[in-house]
Amino acid sequence: MRKLLLLAALPVLVFASVTVACGGGDKKTVDIPGGGKVTVSDDLPGDFPDDFPKYDGAKVLGSVSGSSEGQEGTLVTFETGDDIEDVQAFYEKEFEDGPWKSTSTGSFGGSGTFVAEKGDEAASVFIAESDGKVTILVTYGSKADLGLDDSSDSGDDSEDPTPDDSDSSGDDSGDSGSAELPEEVNLDDEYPKDRIPLPDDARVTSSSSFSSSGTRTIFVELYVKQSVDDLEEFYKDKLEAAGYTDSFSSTSDGEVFLSWTDPDSTTGAAAVVNIAPSDVEGYSTVSLSITGPAE
């Protein structure tokens, strides 16, 4: 089961941060698959941590806050004309000397990443350069909401180390443990089937969209009778064929996260794909967030 659809939705919105910003301090909220919500604003959120380092002179381009299945997270986009080396050096020093402490760092094709924690709070910083500008993406929330709190998992394991024999035999003799497929819905008419086709026999179980400042974002959830590995290869092939570039990909606990963007930054086009085993036997779930110019 996917951990956080909202975290799949946030990056695709902010990769197109200049065009997603609402303008005039307005906010826009949209429902996403799985019962969550995403709110887009061009302001710094009021709950942004006061002691979290902000690069001097960086402009706030916008913010996206999401909630799904009891979990919450917020992503803020900053921009500066300074060199990327200066920005990365700033965060390295702040996370060494300040109240937020770095727990991991990384790099992806010239871009830099940091994960920092303070008490039960956590944040990630993604720094990238494009068209002479440096973009700083800051995602923050609680450790549990951002999937960085392992204590709950270990607690669950120790809580029930040996299941009751009567319970397990009852489960085996009765229900197979596979849930029923959710009801099928119509796919959004604006979904770009020509660029990102759906897998064979895909069952669309949720579909919604919204537009802002010339940009349209579409959220889709699918149930597909294929393995996670096969679906990962399918989407990598289709995204590459459509001209997208792999900006970040990861695999964790059997789930795959793919974030691809259009090299032409003026289009604001981006795609985020989250693939995970489902609770329906033999099926995987695919959560898609597709952003592009509104027609």
Backbone torsions as a table, in degrees:
resi	resn	phi	psi	omega
1	MET	NA	136.1	-176.0
2	ARG	-65.2	145.7	-177.6
3	LYS	-78.5	-50.1	-173.3
4	LEU	-149.0	100.0	174.9
5	LEU	-64.5	-32.4	-178.5
6	LEU	-63.5	-34.4	178.4
7	LEU	-71.4	-23.0	172.4
8	ALA	-75.8	-30.4	-177.7
9	ALA	-79.5	-34.1	-174.4
10	LEU	-61.7	-50.1	-175.8
11	PRO	-61.4	-39.0	-176.5
12	VAL	-65.6	-30.3	177.5
13	LEU	-73.2	-40.3	-172.6
14	VAL	-85.0	-20.4	173.1
15	PHE	-61.2	-23.5	174.7
16	ALA	-106.8	41.9	-167.1
17	SER	-60.8	-36.8	-176.4
18	VAL	-65.4	-40.2	-177.4
19	THR	-86.0	-21.5	-179.0
20	VAL	-76.7	-29.5	-177.3
21	ALA	-52.1	136.2	-172.0
22	CYS	-75.0	-37.3	-176.9
23	GLY	89.8	137.7	175.9
24	GLY	72.2	15.1	178.1
25	GLY	78.4	8.3	-179.7
26	ASP	-72.1	162.0	174.2
27	LYS	-125.5	146.8	175.0
28	LYS	-129.0	135.1	180.0
29	THR	-123.5	136.9	179.9
30	VAL	-135.8	143.2	174.1
31	ASP	-76.3	144.7	177.6
32	ILE	-124.2	161.6	179.4
33	PRO	-53.4	143.6	179.9
34	GLY	91.9	3.9	176.1
35	GLY	89.0	7.4	-178.5
36	GLY	-90.1	178.5	178.6
37	LYS	-137.2	149.2	173.8
38	VAL	-127.1	129.5	178.1
39	THR	-114.9	128.3	-178.8
40	VAL	-111.0	134.4	179.2
41	SER	-144.9	160.6	176.1
42	ASP	-101.7	12.7	-179.0
43	ASP	-109.5	160.9	170.6
44	LEU	-72.5	126.5	-178.0
45	PRO	-60.3	148.5	-179.8
46	GLY	-66.3	-22.3	-178.8
47	ASP	-95.7	11.1	176.7
48	PHE	-61.2	128.3	-174.5
49	PRO	-55.9	127.3	-177.3
50	ASP	-61.0	-32.9	-175.4
51	ASP	-97.1	8.2	178.1
52	PHE	-81.0	133.9	-174.9
53	PRO	-63.8	132.4	174.0
54	LYS	-118.9	128.3	-177.6
55	TYR	-64.0	130.3	-174.9
56	ASP	-60.2	125.5	177.6
57	GLY	84.7	-4.7	179.9
58	ALA	-69.8	136.8	-178.9
59	LYS	-89.8	136.8	175.3
60	VAL	-80.0	119.0	178.7
61	LEU	-89.7	-28.8	-178.5
62	GLY	165.0	172.3	178.8
63	SER	-142.1	154.2	177.4
64	VAL	-134.5	125.8	177.4
65	SER	-117.3	139.5	-178.8
66	GLY	-135.9	154.1	174.4
67	SER	-140.7	137.4	-179.3
68	SER	-159.1	129.7	176.1
69	GLU	52.3	42.3	176.8
70	GLY	79.2	3.8	179.8
71	GLN	-112.5	149.6	-176.6
72	GLU	-135.1	154.0	176.6
73	GLY	-162.4	154.7	-179.8
74	THR	-135.3	140.5	177.9
75	LEU	-125.9	129.2	179.8
76	VAL	-117.8	136.9	178.5
77	THR	-107.2	126.8	174.3
78	PHE	-115.6	158.1	176.6
79	GLU	-140.7	141.7	177.9
80	THR	-143.4	154.7	176.3
81	GLY	-91.5	1.5	180.0
82	ASP	-73.7	165.8	179.3
83	ASP	-67.0	146.0	-179.2
84	ILE	-63.9	-31.8	178.6
85	GLU	-63.3	-38.2	179.0
86	ASP	-66.9	-39.4	-179.8
87	VAL	-65.9	-45.0	-179.1
88	GLN	-66.8	-37.7	177.8
89	ALA	-64.2	-36.6	178.3
90	PHE	-60.1	-48.7	-177.9
91	TYR	-70.3	-34.1	175.9
92	GLU	-58.4	-45.1	-178.8
93	LYS	-70.0	-44.2	-178.4
94	GLU	-62.2	-40.5	-178.2
95	PHE	-78.3	-9.0	173.8
96	GLU	-93.6	-39.9	-173.8
97	ASP	-100.3	-23.0	-173.2
98	GLY	-89.6	-176.0	-178.3
99	PRO	-69.2	-27.1	175.3
100	TRP	-87.9	129.2	-176.4
101	LYS	-112.8	134.0	179.8
102	SER	-69.8	132.4	176.6
103	THR	-109.3	-17.7	175.5
104	SER	-163.5	153.4	176.2
105	THR	-136.3	161.1	178.9
106	GLY	-164.8	174.2	177.9
107	SER	-144.2	145.1	-179.8
108	PHE	-137.3	100.4	176.1
109	GLY	56.2	42.1	179.2
110	GLY	95.3	-13.0	176.6
111	SER	-90.5	154.2	-179.0
112	GLY	-118.6	148.9	177.9
113	THR	-133.1	147.5	174.9
114	PHE	-136.3	145.5	166.8
115	VAL	-120.7	127.1	-177.7
116	ALA	-129.8	151.8	-178.1
117	GLU	-134.9	153.2	172.8
118	LYS	-149.4	108.9	-176.3
119	GLY	61.1	-125.8	179.3
120	ASP	-89.8	0.9	-179.1
121	GLU	-95.4	154.0	178.1
122	ALA	-145.9	157.8	178.7
123	ALA	-153.8	151.5	172.4
124	SER	-122.1	147.3	179.0
125	VAL	-125.7	124.1	177.7
126	PHE	-116.8	124.9	-174.9
127	ILE	-120.2	123.8	-178.1
128	ALA	-141.4	153.8	-178.3
129	GLU	-116.0	136.2	178.6
130	SER	-156.7	133.1	176.6
131	ASP	54.0	39.9	176.8
132	GLY	77.2	4.4	178.1
133	LYS	-119.1	151.7	175.6
134	VAL	-109.3	125.6	178.0
135	THR	-101.1	134.9	179.3
136	ILE	-118.9	116.1	178.2
137	LEU	-104.9	120.2	-179.6
138	VAL	-115.2	115.7	175.3
139	THR	-105.8	130.6	-177.8
140	TYR	-140.9	158.1	179.3
141	GLY	169.8	-166.5	176.5
142	SER	-77.7	158.4	177.6
143	LYS	-57.4	-41.9	-178.1
144	ALA	-63.4	-43.4	-178.3
145	ASP	-67.8	-32.4	-179.6
146	LEU	-90.4	7.0	176.2
147	GLY	73.6	24.4	-177.5
148	LEU	-109.1	3.3	-179.3
149	ASP	-104.0	103.7	-177.9
150	ASP	-86.0	-8.5	-173.9
151	SER	-64.4	-35.4	-178.4
152	SER	-66.7	-36.6	179.0
153	ASP	-65.5	-45.7	-178.5
154	SER	-66.4	-33.8	178.3
155	GLY	-65.0	-40.6	179.9
156	ASP	-64.2	-39.7	-178.4
157	ASP	-65.6	-41.2	-176.8
158	SER	-77.0	-21.7	-177.2
159	GLU	-67.0	-33.2	-173.8
160	ASP	-137.6	62.7	-173.0
161	PRO	-67.9	-33.4	-178.8
162	THR	-129.7	103.7	-178.1
163	PRO	-63.2	151.6	179.0
164	ASP	-63.8	134.9	-176.8
165	ASP	-60.9	-39.7	-176.8
166	SER	-66.1	-37.2	179.7
167	ASP	-66.0	-44.5	-176.5
168	SER	-67.8	-37.7	179.8
169	SER	-68.2	-34.7	178.2
170	GLY	-65.0	-39.7	-179.8
171	ASP	-64.4	-41.3	-176.5
172	ASP	-67.5	-40.6	-175.3
173	SER	-78.8	-20.9	-177.3
174	GLY	-99.1	-112.3	-175.6
175	ASP	-69.2	147.9	-177.9
176	SER	-75.9	-10.2	-179.0
177	GLY	92.1	-1.9	-179.4
178	SER	-99.2	126.7	178.0
179	ALA	-75.0	169.4	178.4
180	GLU	-86.2	152.0	177.7
181	LEU	-65.9	137.3	176.5
182	PRO	-64.4	161.4	179.9
183	GLU	-63.5	141.8	-179.9
184	GLU	-81.9	142.8	179.2
185	VAL	-126.8	168.9	179.1
186	ASN	-77.7	141.1	176.3
187	LEU	-75.2	140.9	177.9
188	ASP	-53.3	134.0	-177.3
189	ASP	-60.4	-25.9	-177.4
190	GLU	-89.2	0.8	-179.4
191	TYR	-62.0	131.4	-174.5
192	PRO	-80.7	75.1	-178.9
193	LYS	-60.8	-29.4	-177.9
194	ASP	-69.8	-27.8	-178.7
195	ARG	-97.7	-41.1	-178.0
196	ILE	-129.2	82.5	-177.3
197	PRO	-68.3	159.9	176.6
198	LEU	-85.8	148.7	176.0
199	PRO	-62.6	159.4	176.9
200	ASP	-58.0	138.9	176.4
201	ASP	61.3	24.4	177.4
202	ALA	-68.4	136.8	178.1
203	ARG	-106.1	112.9	180.0
204	VAL	-79.3	116.4	-177.3
205	THR	-109.9	-8.7	175.7
206	SER	-160.6	139.9	-179.8
207	SER	-156.0	126.5	178.8
208	SER	-152.1	164.3	-179.0
209	SER	-157.5	162.2	171.1
210	PHE	-153.6	158.2	-179.5
211	SER	-121.3	147.3	177.9
212	SER	-156.0	125.8	175.0
213	SER	50.7	45.0	176.2
214	GLY	81.8	6.6	-179.7
215	THR	-120.5	135.8	177.6
216	ARG	-113.3	135.2	175.8
217	THR	-119.5	130.2	-178.5
218	ILE	-118.1	131.2	176.4
219	PHE	-110.7	129.7	-179.3
220	VAL	-137.2	140.6	172.4
221	GLU	-122.3	135.4	-177.3
222	LEU	-126.1	151.0	164.4
223	TYR	-113.6	125.7	-175.6
224	VAL	-130.9	134.7	-179.1
225	LYS	-84.9	64.2	176.5
226	GLN	-144.4	162.6	179.6
227	SER	-76.7	160.9	177.0
228	VAL	-59.8	-42.5	-178.8
229	ASP	-62.1	-44.3	-179.7
230	ASP	-64.4	-39.5	180.0
231	LEU	-69.9	-34.2	176.1
232	GLU	-60.9	-46.3	179.1
233	GLU	-64.5	-39.3	179.6
234	PHE	-59.1	-49.4	-175.9
235	TYR	-72.8	-34.7	175.9
236	LYS	-61.4	-43.7	179.8
237	ASP	-64.3	-44.6	-176.4
238	LYS	-69.2	-40.3	-179.6
239	LEU	-67.3	-40.7	178.0
240	GLU	-64.4	-42.2	179.9
241	ALA	-65.2	-28.8	-179.8
242	ALA	-82.2	-2.7	176.8
243	GLY	94.3	6.7	177.1
244	TYR	-77.9	158.4	178.1
245	THR	-117.8	136.9	179.6
246	ASP	-68.8	114.0	179.2
247	SER	-99.8	-28.8	177.2
248	PHE	-166.4	132.2	176.8
249	SER	-139.5	145.5	178.3
250	SER	-153.6	159.0	175.7
251	THR	-130.7	131.6	-178.9
252	SER	-151.5	127.8	176.9
253	ASP	52.3	40.6	176.8
254	GLY	82.4	-1.9	178.9
255	GLU	-103.3	148.9	179.9
256	VAL	-118.8	134.2	178.0
257	PHE	-121.4	122.9	-179.7
258	LEU	-123.3	128.2	176.1
259	SER	-126.3	114.2	-176.5
260	TRP	-123.7	143.6	-178.6
261	THR	-130.9	159.9	175.8
262	ASP	-80.7	126.1	179.2
263	PRO	-57.4	-25.7	176.1
264	ASP	-81.6	96.1	-173.4
265	SER	-63.7	-16.9	-177.9
266	THR	-73.2	-18.3	-178.6
267	THR	-82.3	-23.5	-176.5
268	GLY	68.0	15.1	-176.3
269	ALA	-80.1	134.9	178.8
270	ALA	-156.7	157.5	179.0
271	ALA	-141.6	132.1	174.5
272	VAL	-121.0	130.8	-178.2
273	VAL	-126.4	126.3	176.2
274	ASN	-118.7	120.6	-175.7
275	ILE	-119.0	132.9	-176.7
276	ALA	-151.8	155.4	172.2
277	PRO	-61.8	144.9	179.9
278	SER	-102.0	175.4	176.4
279	ASP	-87.2	4.2	175.6
280	VAL	-103.0	122.3	-173.3
281	GLU	-55.2	128.7	176.8
282	GLY	86.1	-4.5	-177.3
283	TYR	-113.3	152.4	169.8
284	SER	-117.2	154.7	175.6
285	THR	-103.2	144.8	176.6
286	VAL	-126.9	122.1	175.3
287	SER	-109.6	122.2	-176.1
288	LEU	-115.7	137.5	169.3
289	SER	-126.5	114.2	-175.2
290	ILE	-119.1	122.7	179.1
291	THR	-117.9	137.4	177.7
292	GLY	-165.8	175.7	179.8
293	PRO	-61.8	135.6	176.9
294	ALA	-74.9	136.6	-178.7
295	GLU	-99.6	NA	NA
